[in-house]
Amino acid sequence: ATPVQWNPNGVYYENVIINKSIKLQGVGPGGLGVLGSAIDGRGVSGDTVYADEWRAFVQTLNWDGNQNIFEGPVVYYLAEDGEFEADIRRQSVIDGFTIQGGDQQGFPNNLGYIPGLKEAIAVQGGGIFANAYARYLQISNNVLQSNGGAYAGAIRLGTPHLPGALNDNQNDNVRIVHNRIHSNGGTNLAGAVGIFSGSEGYEVADNDICSNFSAEYGGGISHYGLSPGGSIHHNRITFNRAYDEGGGIMIAGELPANPADLSTGAGAVDVYANLIQANLGNDDGGGLRFLMAGDFPYNVYNNMIVNNISSHEGGGVSMNDAPDVRFFNNTVMKNITTATAVTSNGSPAPAGLSSSQNSATLQATLPGGAPIFSDPLMFNNIFWDNRAGSWVAGGGIAGIGQPGDPVPVYNWDLGVADGTGLLSPTHSLMQVTTGTIPDGSNVSGDPLVVDEFDVSVQVLPWRGNPNFVDPLIVALQTQVGSIGDFHLQAGSPAIDMGIGVGAPADDFD
């Protein structure tokens, strides 16, 4: 590709594969430092002469899609319609870097508008921001760490809630594979990876996504908005946290501006063969959360969903307005609900998998006689030792087996939290049948996993919650790299008790 010189210290390249063999220097407000085996967003920041030069340079570019200028990402990706195609020679790859230090530079205090620039300026931050039309982009073999951004700390595809046709960001067929994504934070809708509307056919696979935080939804991965055909598979999604919902993974339709309107939903997504462990949601869905997802087929199978915590409903999985979820061949063990959320009344809620009544707007679109709650098809699952706590003012959380708890452990594997119906699991192992319709194909008994791993919670006074409590995950000390082994031992009552329909040819590994 032909380099275009835009200031004495920076080079802009178009349509080029970047890898460790190339060293680029770039400057921007909180943006590029030195590119090579490491890309560090801490190079230049603030309103300096470099920031002025960067803004002037960006004004010379033409791109399609959203025209707002978002400052501060380490890698800022602008494309034109038709620039990238399925042909491997017409694709773009970001491969082999350490990407760190993307910063919002004081968000939200310095949001503003500078006359002459394309629309408003928002301070973005984050590791990689693909604006629009980044079709077939591949982000692979990188370490993304210690980035902070609006709408996603590590990787952001598109922008949510854009008007009209712009809301289809046209970031189709993006692959995010074989990355280590850890210790990033996002302030809006996503913590580590934000996938916004118009990211059709995306793939997030074979990544380590650990210890990321969102001040809103989806601490690890947030699919927010209509992006059908996506897949999230073979990832390790561990120790992530969301201040609101979906500690590990969030799959949600865009929330409509008018609450009386129906969300457009998220579009069909497959979630399979992931380890979703020790994530915390500060409301619903510690491990996996569906919110206003809509009447699309969601296949969730062959996952280990273990040790996750929700402060309201669904320590493992929580569903809202998701009437067509197929949930099979999953292990859902040792998840916890704490009843400490702002929305909780302090009573226990289903800890393994939780559902709730559909909204009136969604129900009106479903066939007559359809269940009034999100009623997933469930078979070939293991539910065991999921603990539903209750909040005792001044006495902490009861019923989850903490030291000194005078109340017996209360196990509640799955159910409809608001009592509007019963779930119908079949060919599954469950510890208790609370909240379900009994079926002769189900069994009980300890599944005899190889090595159980426990997490507990510590509830601390915190003025941000009207109840003045805030749950934190406490992982029991163990050997480095060991977080349990939830495979079955010989003699487990779960072996060969399922049905072959939908069973994967290969196991979780």
Secondary structure, 3 states (H helix, E strand, C coil): CCCEEEECCEEECCCCCECCCCCEECCCCCCCCEECCEEECCCCCCCCHHHHHHHHHHCCCCCCCCCCEEECCCEEECCCCCCCCCCHHHCCEEECCEEECCCCCCCCCCCECCCCCCCCEEECECCEEECCCCCCCEEECCEEECCEECCCCCEEECCCCCCHHHHCCCCCCCEEECCEEECCEECCCCCCEEEECCCCCCEEECCEEECCEECCCCCCEEEECCCCCEEEECCEEECCEECCCCCCEEEECCCCCCCCCCCCCCCCEEEECCEEECCEECCCCCCEEEECCCCCCEEEECCEEECCEECCCCCCEEEECCCCEEEECCEEECCEECCCCCCCCCCCCCCCEEECECCHHHHCCCCCCCCCECCCEEECCEEECCEECEEECCCEEECCCCCCCCCCCCECCEEECCCCCCECCECCEECCCCCECCCCCCECCCCCEEECCCEEEEEECCCCCCCCCEEEEEECCCCCCCCCEEEECCCCCCCCCCCCCCCCCCCCC
